[in-house]
Amino acid sequence: MTNIPYALVLYTMNSNDTIITTKKAAKLLGVSQSRIRQLIRDGKIDAFKVDGSMWLMSLEDFNLFSAKTRRAGRPRREDVSTD
């Protein structure tokens, strides 16, 4: 039997959502796990941390993010001055 983090047990008891890891999210989007963690830090994907280092998110929240249309490539700077 594996040890299940207490926070995960509480979350799944209070929710009908399926929980996914950053590894699964990265695989679904075709990006790295560090990119997923960056999106979490930037507030683009809602997630919660368990055991101090493991990020988890609901599949529903992930699907909301992945459904948004995004332009490929590096985002443009908003405040480009032409002096």
Biopython code that builds the backbone (N, CA, C, O; Angstrom):
import numpy as np
from Bio.PDB.StructureBuilder import StructureBuilder

atoms = [
    (1, "MET", "N", (0.849, -1.180, 0.000)),
    (1, "MET", "CA", (0.000, 0.000, 0.000)),
    (1, "MET", "C", (0.890, 1.238, 0.000)),
    (1, "MET", "O", (1.843, 1.312, 0.775)),
    (2, "THR", "N", (0.596, 2.193, -0.846)),
    (2, "THR", "CA", (1.387, 3.416, -0.925)),
    (2, "THR", "C", (0.867, 4.440, 0.069)),
    (2, "THR", "O", (-0.306, 4.428, 0.440)),
    (3, "ASN", "N", (1.750, 5.317, 0.490)),
    (3, "ASN", "CA", (1.341, 6.399, 1.375)),
    (3, "ASN", "C", (0.663, 7.477, 0.551)),
    (3, "ASN", "O", (1.236, 7.963, -0.424)),
    (4, "ILE", "N", (-0.536, 7.852, 0.925)),
    (4, "ILE", "CA", (-1.281, 8.892, 0.228)),
    (4, "ILE", "C", (-1.238, 10.146, 1.081)),
    (4, "ILE", "O", (-1.582, 10.099, 2.263)),
    (5, "PRO", "N", (-0.822, 11.268, 0.504)),
    (5, "PRO", "CA", (-0.771, 12.508, 1.288)),
    (5, "PRO", "C", (-2.138, 12.854, 1.865)),
    (5, "PRO", "O", (-3.159, 12.705, 1.193)),
    (6, "TYR", "N", (-2.153, 13.314, 3.104)),
    (6, "TYR", "CA", (-3.388, 13.658, 3.803)),
    (6, "TYR", "C", (-4.189, 14.699, 3.031)),
    (6, "TYR", "O", (-5.410, 14.582, 2.931)),
    (7, "ALA", "N", (-3.527, 15.714, 2.485)),
    (7, "ALA", "CA", (-4.224, 16.759, 1.728)),
    (7, "ALA", "C", (-4.939, 16.171, 0.517)),
    (7, "ALA", "O", (-6.041, 16.603, 0.180)),
    (8, "LEU", "N", (-4.330, 15.203, -0.132)),
    (8, "LEU", "CA", (-4.951, 14.578, -1.301)),
    (8, "LEU", "C", (-6.199, 13.809, -0.888)),
    (8, "LEU", "O", (-7.215, 13.848, -1.582)),
    (9, "VAL", "N", (-6.123, 13.120, 0.229)),
    (9, "VAL", "CA", (-7.284, 12.381, 0.717)),
    (9, "VAL", "C", (-8.429, 13.339, 1.003)),
    (9, "VAL", "O", (-9.566, 13.079, 0.610)),
    (10, "LEU", "N", (-8.141, 14.451, 1.689)),
    (10, "LEU", "CA", (-9.179, 15.439, 1.983)),
    (10, "LEU", "C", (-9.757, 16.025, 0.711)),
    (10, "LEU", "O", (-10.972, 16.193, 0.599)),
    (11, "TYR", "N", (-8.890, 16.340, -0.261)),
    (11, "TYR", "CA", (-9.359, 16.943, -1.503)),
    (11, "TYR", "C", (-10.279, 15.991, -2.249)),
    (11, "TYR", "O", (-11.347, 16.391, -2.712)),
    (12, "THR", "N", (-9.874, 14.741, -2.368)),
    (12, "THR", "CA", (-10.681, 13.803, -3.140)),
    (12, "THR", "C", (-11.975, 13.443, -2.418)),
    (12, "THR", "O", (-12.961, 13.074, -3.055)),
    (13, "MET", "N", (-11.973, 13.550, -1.080)),
    (13, "MET", "CA", (-13.206, 13.288, -0.345)),
    (13, "MET", "C", (-14.211, 14.415, -0.542)),
    (13, "MET", "O", (-15.416, 14.190, -0.435)),
    (14, "ASN", "N", (-13.732, 15.626, -0.831)),
    (14, "ASN", "CA", (-14.606, 16.779, -0.980)),
    (14, "ASN", "C", (-14.889, 17.137, -2.435)),
    (14, "ASN", "O", (-15.521, 18.159, -2.705)),
    (15, "SER", "N", (-14.444, 16.336, -3.349)),
    (15, "SER", "CA", (-14.572, 16.696, -4.755)),
    (15, "SER", "C", (-14.807, 15.456, -5.605)),
    (15, "SER", "O", (-14.365, 14.359, -5.264)),
    (16, "ASN", "N", (-15.498, 15.646, -6.702)),
    (16, "ASN", "CA", (-15.688, 14.550, -7.656)),
    (16, "ASN", "C", (-14.688, 14.633, -8.791)),
    (16, "ASN", "O", (-14.750, 13.844, -9.734)),
    (17, "ASP", "N", (-13.771, 15.577, -8.711)),
    (17, "ASP", "CA", (-12.787, 15.773, -9.769)),
    (17, "ASP", "C", (-11.757, 14.652, -9.807)),
    (17, "ASP", "O", (-11.435, 14.042, -8.788)),
    (18, "THR", "N", (-11.258, 14.402, -10.989)),
    (18, "THR", "CA", (-10.113, 13.527, -11.161)),
    (18, "THR", "C", (-8.868, 14.378, -10.965)),
    (18, "THR", "O", (-8.788, 15.496, -11.473)),
    (19, "ILE", "N", (-7.900, 13.851, -10.231)),
    (19, "ILE", "CA", (-6.673, 14.579, -9.930)),
    (19, "ILE", "C", (-5.571, 14.113, -10.878)),
    (19, "ILE", "O", (-5.413, 12.914, -11.111)),
    (20, "ILE", "N", (-4.806, 15.067, -11.425)),
    (20, "ILE", "CA", (-3.663, 14.708, -12.267)),
    (20, "ILE", "C", (-2.408, 15.407, -11.745)),
    (20, "ILE", "O", (-2.484, 16.420, -11.050)),
    (21, "THR", "N", (-1.271, 14.849, -12.092)),
    (21, "THR", "CA", (0.028, 15.390, -11.690)),
    (21, "THR", "C", (0.576, 16.310, -12.780)),
    (21, "THR", "O", (0.033, 16.375, -13.883)),
    (22, "THR", "N", (1.649, 17.014, -12.458)),
    (22, "THR", "CA", (2.305, 17.852, -13.470)),
    (22, "THR", "C", (2.871, 16.990, -14.597)),
    (22, "THR", "O", (2.928, 17.420, -15.749)),
    (23, "LYS", "N", (3.286, 15.781, -14.259)),
    (23, "LYS", "CA", (3.827, 14.870, -15.292)),
    (23, "LYS", "C", (2.744, 14.525, -16.318)),
    (23, "LYS", "O", (2.988, 14.566, -17.524)),
    (24, "LYS", "N", (1.548, 14.184, -15.832)),
    (24, "LYS", "CA", (0.439, 13.845, -16.736)),
    (24, "LYS", "C", (0.003, 15.076, -17.538)),
    (24, "LYS", "O", (-0.265, 14.977, -18.736)),
    (25, "ALA", "N", (-0.067, 16.238, -16.872)),
    (25, "ALA", "CA", (-0.455, 17.471, -17.561)),
    (25, "ALA", "C", (0.545, 17.814, -18.664)),
    (25, "ALA", "O", (0.160, 18.213, -19.763)),
    (26, "ALA", "N", (1.831, 17.654, -18.358)),
    (26, "ALA", "CA", (2.873, 17.938, -19.354)),
    (26, "ALA", "C", (2.738, 17.010, -20.556)),
    (26, "ALA", "O", (2.870, 17.443, -21.701)),
    (27, "LYS", "N", (2.478, 15.754, -20.293)),
    (27, "LYS", "CA", (2.320, 14.788, -21.384)),
    (27, "LYS", "C", (1.109, 15.142, -22.253)),
    (27, "LYS", "O", (1.173, 15.062, -23.480)),
    (28, "LEU", "N", (0.010, 15.532, -21.610)),
    (28, "LEU", "CA", (-1.203, 15.880, -22.363)),
    (28, "LEU", "C", (-1.016, 17.122, -23.237)),
    (28, "LEU", "O", (-1.574, 17.206, -24.331)),
    (29, "LEU", "N", (-0.222, 18.094, -22.746)),
    (29, "LEU", "CA", (0.009, 19.334, -23.507)),
    (29, "LEU", "C", (1.212, 19.246, -24.440)),
    (29, "LEU", "O", (1.366, 20.076, -25.337)),
    (30, "GLY", "N", (2.062, 18.245, -24.234)),
    (30, "GLY", "CA", (3.257, 18.123, -25.062)),
    (30, "GLY", "C", (4.337, 19.125, -24.669)),
    (30, "GLY", "O", (5.085, 19.601, -25.522)),
    (31, "VAL", "N", (4.419, 19.447, -23.365)),
    (31, "VAL", "CA", (5.437, 20.367, -22.857)),
    (31, "VAL", "C", (6.152, 19.695, -21.687)),
    (31, "VAL", "O", (5.816, 18.574, -21.306)),
    (32, "SER", "N", (7.138, 20.388, -21.123)),
    (32, "SER", "CA", (7.880, 19.836, -19.992)),
    (32, "SER", "C", (7.143, 20.062, -18.680)),
    (32, "SER", "O", (6.247, 20.902, -18.594)),
    (33, "GLN", "N", (7.534, 19.297, -17.654)),
    (33, "GLN", "CA", (6.956, 19.481, -16.333)),
    (33, "GLN", "C", (7.309, 20.854, -15.772)),
    (33, "GLN", "O", (6.510, 21.458, -15.055)),
    (34, "SER", "N", (8.499, 21.347, -16.094)),
    (34, "SER", "CA", (8.882, 22.671, -15.598)),
    (34, "SER", "C", (8.005, 23.757, -16.221)),
    (34, "SER", "O", (7.731, 24.768, -15.574)),
    (35, "ARG", "N", (7.564, 23.567, -17.454)),
    (35, "ARG", "CA", (6.644, 24.535, -18.083)),
    (35, "ARG", "C", (5.293, 24.521, -17.362)),
    (35, "ARG", "O", (4.688, 25.572, -17.150)),
    (36, "ILE", "N", (4.829, 23.338, -16.990)),
    (36, "ILE", "CA", (3.568, 23.244, -16.243)),
    (36, "ILE", "C", (3.712, 23.954, -14.904)),
    (36, "ILE", "O", (2.815, 24.697, -14.506)),
    (37, "ARG", "N", (4.826, 23.741, -14.196)),
    (37, "ARG", "CA", (5.046, 24.419, -12.914)),
    (37, "ARG", "C", (5.118, 25.927, -13.103)),
    (37, "ARG", "O", (4.656, 26.679, -12.244)),
    (38, "GLN", "N", (5.690, 26.380, -14.214)),
    (38, "GLN", "CA", (5.749, 27.814, -14.504)),
    (38, "GLN", "C", (4.335, 28.367, -14.716)),
    (38, "GLN", "O", (4.023, 29.455, -14.232)),
    (39, "LEU", "N", (3.498, 27.648, -15.417)),
    (39, "LEU", "CA", (2.108, 28.067, -15.635)),
    (39, "LEU", "C", (1.338, 28.118, -14.316)),
    (39, "LEU", "O", (0.482, 28.980, -14.119)),
    (40, "ILE", "N", (1.651, 27.190, -13.420)),
    (40, "ILE", "CA", (1.024, 27.200, -12.091)),
    (40, "ILE", "C", (1.480, 28.437, -11.325)),
    (40, "ILE", "O", (0.656, 29.142, -10.742)),
    (41, "ARG", "N", (2.800, 28.709, -11.320)),
    (41, "ARG", "CA", (3.333, 29.892, -10.622)),
    (41, "ARG", "C", (2.738, 31.178, -11.180)),
    (41, "ARG", "O", (2.482, 32.118, -10.428)),
    (42, "ASP", "N", (2.517, 31.231, -12.488)),
    (42, "ASP", "CA", (1.963, 32.421, -13.139)),
    (42, "ASP", "C", (0.449, 32.538, -12.939)),
    (42, "ASP", "O", (-0.158, 33.521, -13.363)),
    (43, "GLY", "N", (-0.159, 31.540, -12.298)),
    (43, "GLY", "CA", (-1.599, 31.585, -12.036)),
    (43, "GLY", "C", (-2.457, 31.206, -13.224)),
    (43, "GLY", "O", (-3.661, 31.459, -13.213)),
    (44, "LYS", "N", (-1.876, 30.608, -14.244)),
    (44, "LYS", "CA", (-2.636, 30.234, -15.437)),
    (44, "LYS", "C", (-3.351, 28.898, -15.268)),
    (44, "LYS", "O", (-4.372, 28.648, -15.909)),
    (45, "ILE", "N", (-2.804, 28.034, -14.396)),
    (45, "ILE", "CA", (-3.438, 26.762, -14.072)),
    (45, "ILE", "C", (-3.610, 26.714, -12.562)),
    (45, "ILE", "O", (-2.656, 26.939, -11.818)),
    (46, "ASP", "N", (-4.826, 26.421, -12.108)),
    (46, "ASP", "CA", (-5.071, 26.259, -10.671)),
    (46, "ASP", "C", (-4.553, 24.895, -10.234)),
    (46, "ASP", "O", (-4.861, 23.874, -10.850)),
    (47, "ALA", "N", (-3.765, 24.891, -9.166)),
    (47, "ALA", "CA", (-3.204, 23.648, -8.651)),
    (47, "ALA", "C", (-2.962, 23.806, -7.159)),
    (47, "ALA", "O", (-3.036, 24.909, -6.618)),
    (48, "PHE", "N", (-2.675, 22.704, -6.511)),
    (48, "PHE", "CA", (-2.354, 22.744, -5.087)),
    (48, "PHE", "C", (-1.155, 21.843, -4.830)),
    (48, "PHE", "O", (-0.919, 20.865, -5.540)),
    (49, "LYS", "N", (-0.412, 22.199, -3.803)),
    (49, "LYS", "CA", (0.829, 21.503, -3.475)),
    (49, "LYS", "C", (0.587, 20.547, -2.317)),
    (49, "LYS", "O", (-0.071, 20.903, -1.339)),
    (50, "VAL", "N", (1.117, 19.334, -2.425)),
    (50, "VAL", "CA", (1.048, 18.359, -1.343)),
    (50, "VAL", "C", (2.450, 17.864, -1.029)),
    (50, "VAL", "O", (3.319, 17.842, -1.901)),
    (51, "ASP", "N", (2.662, 17.476, 0.192)),
    (51, "ASP", "CA", (3.961, 16.975, 0.653)),
    (51, "ASP", "C", (5.102, 17.945, 0.381)),
    (51, "ASP", "O", (6.250, 17.517, 0.259)),
    (52, "GLY", "N", (4.819, 19.225, 0.286)),
    (52, "GLY", "CA", (5.849, 20.237, 0.147)),
    (52, "GLY", "C", (6.417, 20.434, -1.239)),
    (52, "GLY", "O", (7.008, 21.481, -1.504)),
    (53, "SER", "N", (6.265, 19.468, -2.140)),
    (53, "SER", "CA", (6.887, 19.642, -3.450)),
    (53, "SER", "C", (6.064, 19.124, -4.624)),
    (53, "SER", "O", (6.380, 19.425, -5.775)),
    (54, "MET", "N", (5.040, 18.368, -4.361)),
    (54, "MET", "CA", (4.260, 17.764, -5.448)),
    (54, "MET", "C", (3.038, 18.617, -5.770)),
    (54, "MET", "O", (2.213, 18.886, -4.897)),
    (55, "TRP", "N", (2.927, 19.041, -7.026)),
    (55, "TRP", "CA", (1.776, 19.817, -7.478)),
    (55, "TRP", "C", (0.741, 18.891, -8.090)),
    (55, "TRP", "O", (1.072, 18.003, -8.876)),
    (56, "LEU", "N", (-0.506, 19.104, -7.725)),
    (56, "LEU", "CA", (-1.628, 18.358, -8.296)),
    (56, "LEU", "C", (-2.686, 19.347, -8.753)),
    (56, "LEU", "O", (-2.772, 20.460, -8.234)),
    (57, "MET", "N", (-3.485, 18.939, -9.720)),
    (57, "MET", "CA", (-4.559, 19.796, -10.211)),
    (57, "MET", "C", (-5.738, 18.927, -10.601)),
    (57, "MET", "O", (-5.590, 17.736, -10.874)),
    (58, "SER", "N", (-6.903, 19.537, -10.623)),
    (58, "SER", "CA", (-8.075, 18.773, -11.068)),
    (58, "SER", "C", (-8.043, 18.716, -12.590)),
    (58, "SER", "O", (-7.584, 19.642, -13.259)),
    (59, "LEU", "N", (-8.534, 17.623, -13.108)),
    (59, "LEU", "CA", (-8.594, 17.466, -14.557)),
    (59, "LEU", "C", (-9.498, 18.529, -15.163)),
    (59, "LEU", "O", (-9.252, 18.996, -16.275)),
    (60, "GLU", "N", (-10.533, 18.909, -14.442)),
    (60, "GLU", "CA", (-11.446, 19.955, -14.929)),
    (60, "GLU", "C", (-10.715, 21.290, -15.085)),
    (60, "GLU", "O", (-10.861, 21.953, -16.112)),
    (61, "ASP", "N", (-9.928, 21.695, -14.076)),
    (61, "ASP", "CA", (-9.151, 22.935, -14.164)),
    (61, "ASP", "C", (-8.134, 22.874, -15.299)),
    (61, "ASP", "O", (-7.936, 23.852, -16.020)),
    (62, "PHE", "N", (-7.494, 21.717, -15.450)),
    (62, "PHE", "CA", (-6.528, 21.545, -16.532)),
    (62, "PHE", "C", (-7.225, 21.670, -17.886)),
    (62, "PHE", "O", (-6.707, 22.324, -18.791)),
    (63, "ASN", "N", (-8.387, 21.051, -18.027)),
    (63, "ASN", "CA", (-9.116, 21.116, -19.296)),
    (63, "ASN", "C", (-9.566, 22.539, -19.620)),
    (63, "ASN", "O", (-9.583, 22.935, -20.786)),
    (64, "LEU", "N", (-9.930, 23.310, -18.593)),
    (64, "LEU", "CA", (-10.292, 24.718, -18.819)),
    (64, "LEU", "C", (-9.103, 25.484, -19.385)),
    (64, "LEU", "O", (-9.260, 26.284, -20.307)),
    (65, "PHE", "N", (-7.917, 25.244, -18.836)),
    (65, "PHE", "CA", (-6.721, 25.908, -19.345)),
    (65, "PHE", "C", (-6.410, 25.449, -20.761)),
    (65, "PHE", "O", (-6.158, 26.278, -21.636)),
    (66, "SER", "N", (-6.422, 24.149, -20.999)),
    (66, "SER", "CA", (-6.011, 23.634, -22.306)),
    (66, "SER", "C", (-6.992, 23.996, -23.421)),
    (66, "SER", "O", (-6.626, 23.980, -24.596)),
    (67, "ALA", "N", (-8.233, 24.322, -23.061)),
    (67, "ALA", "CA", (-9.229, 24.697, -24.071)),
    (67, "ALA", "C", (-9.042, 26.121, -24.581)),
    (67, "ALA", "O", (-9.542, 26.473, -25.649)),
    (68, "LYS", "N", (-8.320, 26.943, -23.813)),
    (68, "LYS", "CA", (-8.084, 28.332, -24.237)),
    (68, "LYS", "C", (-7.154, 28.342, -25.442)),
    (68, "LYS", "O", (-6.185, 27.585, -25.499)),
    (69, "THR", "N", (-7.456, 29.199, -26.395)),
    (69, "THR", "CA", (-6.593, 29.306, -27.565)),
    (69, "THR", "C", (-5.396, 30.189, -27.218)),
    (69, "THR", "O", (-5.545, 31.259, -26.628)),
    (70, "ARG", "N", (-4.237, 29.729, -27.588)),
    (70, "ARG", "CA", (-2.998, 30.454, -27.327)),
    (70, "ARG", "C", (-2.194, 30.539, -28.615)),
    (70, "ARG", "O", (-2.222, 29.636, -29.451)),
    (71, "ARG", "N", (-1.483, 31.636, -28.750)),
    (71, "ARG", "CA", (-0.581, 31.781, -29.896)),
    (71, "ARG", "C", (0.690, 31.004, -29.621)),
    (71, "ARG", "O", (1.172, 30.971, -28.489)),
    (72, "ALA", "N", (1.222, 30.391, -30.634)),
    (72, "ALA", "CA", (2.477, 29.660, -30.491)),
    (72, "ALA", "C", (3.634, 30.637, -30.348)),
    (72, "ALA", "O", (3.590, 31.752, -30.868)),
    (73, "GLY", "N", (4.652, 30.214, -29.648)),
    (73, "GLY", "CA", (5.853, 31.029, -29.513)),
    (73, "GLY", "C", (5.872, 31.871, -28.256)),
    (73, "GLY", "O", (4.975, 31.799, -27.416)),
    (74, "ARG", "N", (6.894, 32.654, -28.151)),
    (74, "ARG", "CA", (7.101, 33.505, -26.975)),
    (74, "ARG", "C", (6.090, 34.652, -26.956)),
    (74, "ARG", "O", (5.841, 35.277, -27.987)),
    (75, "PRO", "N", (5.505, 34.930, -25.784)),
    (75, "PRO", "CA", (4.552, 36.055, -25.706)),
    (75, "PRO", "C", (5.240, 37.382, -25.999)),
    (75, "PRO", "O", (6.404, 37.577, -25.650)),
    (76, "ARG", "N", (4.515, 38.288, -26.640)),
    (76, "ARG", "CA", (5.066, 39.613, -26.937)),
    (76, "ARG", "C", (5.055, 40.481, -25.697)),
    (76, "ARG", "O", (4.188, 40.345, -24.833)),
    (77, "ARG", "N", (6.021, 41.371, -25.618)),
    (77, "ARG", "CA", (6.053, 42.334, -24.512)),
    (77, "ARG", "C", (4.951, 43.350, -24.731)),
    (77, "ARG", "O", (4.760, 43.838, -25.845)),
    (78, "GLU", "N", (4.231, 43.666, -23.680)),
    (78, "GLU", "CA", (3.112, 44.595, -23.765)),
    (78, "GLU", "C", (3.561, 46.049, -23.853)),
    (78, "GLU", "O", (2.941, 46.850, -24.553)),
    (79, "ASP", "N", (4.635, 46.394, -23.146)),
    (79, "ASP", "CA", (5.045, 47.791, -23.016)),
    (79, "ASP", "C", (6.312, 48.093, -23.819)),
    (79, "ASP", "O", (7.309, 48.546, -23.257)),
    (80, "VAL", "N", (6.275, 47.848, -25.106)),
    (80, "VAL", "CA", (7.437, 48.129, -25.958)),
    (80, "VAL", "C", (7.408, 49.606, -26.332)),
    (80, "VAL", "O", (6.459, 50.079, -26.955)),
    (81, "SER", "N", (8.464, 50.333, -25.942)),
    (81, "SER", "CA", (8.537, 51.756, -26.290)),
    (81, "SER", "C", (9.379, 51.928, -27.546)),
    (81, "SER", "O", (10.319, 51.167, -27.779)),
    (82, "THR", "N", (9.045, 52.919, -28.347)),
    (82, "THR", "CA", (9.759, 53.169, -29.614)),
    (82, "THR", "C", (10.457, 54.519, -29.553)),
    (82, "THR", "O", (10.138, 55.426, -30.322)),
    (83, "ASP", "N", (11.411, 54.648, -28.636)),
    (83, "ASP", "CA", (12.163, 55.907, -28.497)),
    (83, "ASP", "C", (13.338, 55.936, -29.424)),
    (83, "ASP", "O", (14.084, 56.915, -29.445)),
]
sb = StructureBuilder()
sb.init_structure("model")
sb.init_model(0)
sb.init_chain("A")
sb.init_seg("    ")
for serial, (resi, resn, name, xyz) in enumerate(atoms, 1):
    if name == "N":
        sb.init_residue(resn, " ", resi, " ")
    sb.init_atom(name, np.array(xyz, "f"), 0.0, 1.0, " ", f" {name:<3s}", serial, name[0])
structure = sb.get_structure()
